[in-house]
């Protein structure tokens, strides 16, 4: 039986940090919103609006009219990270 090395690389460590941040946001943010907004319908409305904004952000580079600007942003980020 072969054994695997127990080691984490930088990418593994970054994935753990990101998942902890996302998990914390998922479990703690709704509690804060529920404390500030007493109506359950308003909480759901705020949740749906936040989801719509997240969806728009994720799809912002999918539309042909905006694609050139998104490509320019990606290129400027990659050239500035080179040095």
Long-range contacts (C-beta under 8 A, 24 or more apart in sequence): none
